[in-house]
Amino acid sequence: MCFHNMHCIAQLKIQFMPNSIIKYCFANCPESCKFRKSNAICGDKKAVIYALCKGLTRIFISRPQPFGKSYLISVYKEFFETGTCDYFGLDIDKRRIDRPYPVVRLDFSFCKHQKTIENFRAVFNTFITSAFSPLGFKFDPTHASIRFIDQLKYWLNTLEPNSIVLLIDDYDVLLTTHLDDPELFNQVSRVLGEFYAAIKECEGCLRFLFITGETRIGFDGIFGGFNIFEDITFDPDYGTLFGFTADEIESNFRDDLKNAEAVLNLSRKDLLNEMRRHYGGFSFDSEAETHIFCLSSVLQFLSHPEKGFQPYWHASEGERSELWNFIKSKALSSPDIFKARTSITMDELEGFSSGQNISLKALLVQTGCLTIKSKLNMAEVELGCPNKEVEHFLEQLCAEEKLKRGSPMH
């Protein structure tokens, strides 16, 4: 069994899952072997996935952590490396790009938690060298007068136009890890800024650039003047790109829904309504016309319906505790921030931040704690908590913060 798929399933905290759910995980983790040939379940994202790589070529999108961004990165990696998608039953396997391309995939979570800028720079440079070396990049440390980033730029400039694909997952994790240390945050931001400046200067070599993040923290600092890509985060055309729609759940998980109905003694209508109340209600659409369910929560619920509607949201948030500590320190000692409906302008919601000055409401949307409920007018949208699961998670955060501060509980 492929280690990559085992890792993805472990991330979802799913064990002893029904076969259809296992097949869904394998179908969305394409760096595997025989499982790609199986009768796999796939969410109906094929048209949008294909349109993105055939149309837009420089793309940025942010989504909360448990929505499957890494799955899509894996899809694009295989699509460009092979020129097609090797999925049984997925129409995209009949659609091809012009030719296969070498792909560089960067997951910056491997570089986090360095305590000094010297350690960070050393680990970061080694990571970048390792990622680009299969394509021919060699860093020569004997040329002390030529900086690492300059050697990378020189090599990128030797590449043919439109010759490589660059996929960057969780661009912001290196910054949110250091939110409690503003000095180190700024130093890391400068290192990242140099890297992205090199990518921009040499972007002619890129056939396709796809960048994901959970937040937009540090964006101004590291992407200053980086105006070569399209931000599709709140574009209605891509509102259902991550997560499940209700139709996708009904069409892809028929047997699992029947099992859950029997276990919980619920009708199909009541089951879906309860799933929506607990795991749905998300909208990343400026028009508030599209709505989705949290991917990982739905998979975990359907794998163990006998446990009822458990709260699975951010079950492993210890990995990003710095981000949640930052959020709690700003406002989450009061539950009013997510229980009461509020409004925000799209300019504020779409705005990027250089760090500590990020809008709290915008940050809560980026992390999934709040979501777009309705469009109020041309400039504003209404925000609210998406569902019971997230509300439970935030109540826990508030309780922890109150205990920490010695405040009386409500």
N, C-alpha and C positions, 0 to 999 in steps of 0.2 A: 504493500500500500504506500502511495506517495506521501512523503513527510509533509509536503506543503498542505495537502488536504487534511491530514491529521491535525496539523497546527490550527487550521481554520476552524475545524470542528471544536477543538479544545477551547479556542477563543470564544466560541458561542456557548460554552459550558453545557454542551448537549451530550448525553450519554444514552445508549440504548434507544436510539431514535427509531421511529417508523421508517421503513425503507424509502418512502417517497421523500421524506425530509432529508435523509442522507443523500439521496440522488440530487436533490436541489443544491445541497452544499457542494457536491462534486461538480455539478454543472456550472457553478459560479466560481469555481477554483480551477481554471483550465490548465494549470501547469501539472497535469496528471497524465496517466497513461491509459489503461484499459477503461477507466470509468467514463472517459469522454465518449466512448462508443456505446455506453449503456443507454437504456431508455430513460434519459434524464429529464427531470422537470426544470423548466426555465421560465422565469418571469418574462412577460412579453415586452421586452425593452429593445428588441432587435432593430426595429426601424430607427429609433432614436440613436442607438449606439452607432449604427452604420452611417446615419446622416451626419453625425458630429465629425467623424473622421474623414468623410468625403467632402464636407463643406468647410466648417470652421477648422482652422489648423493650429490656433494658439488659444487654449481654453483654460479658464480658472473656474472652479466651483467649490463652495464650502458647504458642508453638511455636518450634523452632529455625529459623534463617534460611532454609534451602533447601527448605521444605515448602509453599510456595505460598500464604502468607497474603494476599499482595497480589492473587492471582487471586480469592480469595473476596471481598475488598473490592470488586473490579471487578464481580463478579456482583451483589452487593447494590446497588451504585451504579446499575447498569442496571435492576435489578428494581424499585427504588423510584422511579426517574425515569420509567419507562415504565408501571409497574403490572403488568408481566409480564416474562418472560425470553424474548428473541427468539432461541432456539436451536433449530435443526433437530434433531428426534429426542429432545428433552429434555422429559420429562413436565411439568416445571415450567412450560413455556410454556402449559399449559392451566390453570394455577392462578394466580389473580390476587389481589392485595391490594385493599383497598377503593378506592384511587385512586392516581394518581401523586403523588410528593412531591418538593419541592426537596431536593437532597442536597449536603451539605458533606463533602468528602473531604480529610482532613489527612494528608499524608505528611511527618513531621517530619524526615526525612533531608535535606530542603532547607535546614534551619536549623542543621545541625551545623557543627562546626569553627570556631566563633567564639571568639576568643582572650580577649575581655574581656566582662564582663557588660553593659557599655554597648552593645557591638556586637551581642551576643546579643539583648538586649531590643529594639533597633531592628529587627533582622532578623525576630525573632519577631512583633512587632507588625505589621510590614508584611505578613508571611506570613498572619497571621490576618485582617487587613483584606482582603487579596486573596481569601482563601477565602470569606469571608462577604459580600463586596460584591455578587456577583450576586444575592443574596437581599435586598439593600437596606441593608446596614450601611455607614455612612460614618463614618470617624474624622475628627474635627475637631481638628487640632493647634492651632488658635487658642485653644481653651479649655484653657489650660495648667493651670488649677486643677482640671480634671476628668480624672482619670487615664484612660489607654487602657482599662484593664480595667473601669472604672466605666461608660464610654461603651458598651462591649460589653454589659455587664449590662443597662443601660437599654434598649438596642435589643432584646435577647433577651426582655425582659419585655413588649415591645409585640407579640410574636408570638402567634398563636392557639395554644391547647393542641393538642398532638400534630400540629404542622404541618410540622416539618422532620425530616430524617434526618441524623445525624452519624456518620461513619465515620473512625476514627483508626487509622492503620497505623504500627506500630513506635513506640509511645509512649515507649519506653525509650531510643531511639537518642541523644536529646539528653543523656542522663545518662551512658550508657556511653562516649560520646565524651570525657567529662571525668573518667574514673576516676583519671587520674594527677594531677589537680589538685583536691583535696578542697574547697578554698575556692570555686573556680568551680563545682564540682559542686553545692555547697550553694546558691549564688546562683541557678544555673539552676533548681534544684529549687524555690526560692521563687517564681520567675516562673511556672513550670508549675503550682505549687500554687494561685496566684491564678487562673490560667485555669480549672483544674478546679473550684475553689470557685465560680466564676461559673457554670459549666455545671451544677453541682449545684443552686445557688440558683434557676436558671431552667429546671430540667430538665423542667418541665411542658410546654414547647414541643416536646419531642422525641417524635417518633413511634417512633424506633428509634435506639439507640446501640450501636455495635459497636466495641470497642477490642482491638487486637492488640499483642503485644510478643514479643520473643525471650526476655527475662529478666523477672524481677520486681524488678530493682534500682530503688531509688528510689521504689517503690510507696507505702510508708508516708508518705514525705515529701510527695509530690504528690497523693495520693488520701486524705489524712488525713480520716477521717470520711465518705469517699465510699462509702456503703453502698447505693447505689441499683441496682447491677448484679449479675448472676449470674456467678460465676466457673466456667466449664465446662472449665477446662484439663485436669483429671484425671477428668472425668465419663465413665464407660464408654459412655454413649449417644453421645458425640461423639469417641470414640477414633480413628475412621477418617476424621474430617472433612478432615484434611490428609494428603497422601501417597497412595500406592496400596496397596490390599490385593492379595494374590496373585490373587484372583478377578478384580479389575479389570484387572490386567495381562493375564491370559489372555483376557479377553473383549474388551478394547479394542485389543490389539496383536497380533492373531493373525498377520498377515503379517510383522510385524517379528520376532516370535519364530521363525517359520519361517526367516526369513533368518539370524538369529543361530544357529539350530541347524545350518544348512548351513555357515555360515562357520566355526564352532567345532567342527563334527563332534560335537555333543552331542545326546542325546535330550531331549525336552521336559522330562522329569522331572529329568534332570541339569542342564539349563540353568536351570530355576527354582530348583533347590537352590543352584546357584552364585550366582545373582542374590540369593537370600536371604542367603547367607553374606557377600556383599560389600556389598549395598545395603539389606537388610531388617533385621528384628530390632528395630524400634522399637516401643515401647508407651508410650502416654501415657494409660493406663487404670489406675485405682486397683485394679481387679480383675485386671489382667494378662491379660485375655481377648481383646483385639483387638491385632493386630500389623500394621504397615505398612512399606512401602519408602519410601526417600527419593525424592521426585518428580523432582528435577532430576538425580539420579544415574542413575535408570532411563532417563530420556529421553536422556541423553547416551550411556549404554551402548548402547541400542538404535539410536541414530543411527550409531554406529561400532563394531559388534561385532568388526570385524577387528582392533581394537586390544586386544581381550581385556578382562578385568575391571580396568580402570584405576581408581585412586582419584580420584574427582571431588569428594569432600567438601570444602566450603568452599574451592573453588579460588580464589575472589576475596576471601578473608578480609582482604586488605590494607585493604579498606574499613572493617573493624571491628577494626583492629589493637589499638586501645586496650583493647577487651574481652579479647582473647586475651593481651595483655601482663599484664593484671590477673590472669587465671587462672593464667598461668605463674608470676607472682610469688607466688601463694598456695600452689601445691602441685605444679605439673606438672614440677618438676625430678626427680621420682621417678615411674616408670611404674606403681608399685604402686597408685596411686589409681584407675586404670581397668582394670588387668589382674586384680585380685583382686575377687571378688564381695564386696559390702558391703550393709549394710542401712540404712534410714532410716525414720523415722516419717513418716506422712502429714502430721502437723502441721508437721514441719520442711520437708517437700517442698512443701506448699501455702502455707507462710509467706511473707509479703512482707518486703522489706528496705528500710531507709531509705538504704542505700548500702554502705559498706565492710564492714558486719557481716554480709553475706549468707553463708549456709551454703555451703561449697564444694561439697559433694555435691549440694545442691539446684541450684546454679548449673551444675554439669556436666550435670545432667538437662535443665535449661532450654536449654542450648546444644547438646544432642544427643550429648554425649560419653559420657554414661551413660544408661541407659534402665531402665525397670521390667521386671524379669525374672520375678518371681513375687510373689504375695501371701503373706506369712509368717503373718500373723495379722490381727486386726481393726485393729491400730494401725500395723503395719510392712509394708514391701515390700522385696524384694531388688533391688539394682541391679547392673548389669554393663554392659560395653561392648557396643553393639548388633551390630557387624559388623566385618569385616576392613578396610573402607574407613576407618571412623572410627579403628580401632586404628592404622592406618598414619598417619593425620593426627596423632594424639596422640604417636606415637613421634617424628615429625618435630619437634613442639613441644618434647618433652622433650630431644631432641638439641640443638636450638637453645639451650635454656635452659642445658644443661650446658656448651656451648661458651662461652656468655656468662659463666657463673660460673667458668669454668676448671676445672670438675669432670671427673674421669676418666670416660670413656665405659664403659658396661657392654657 
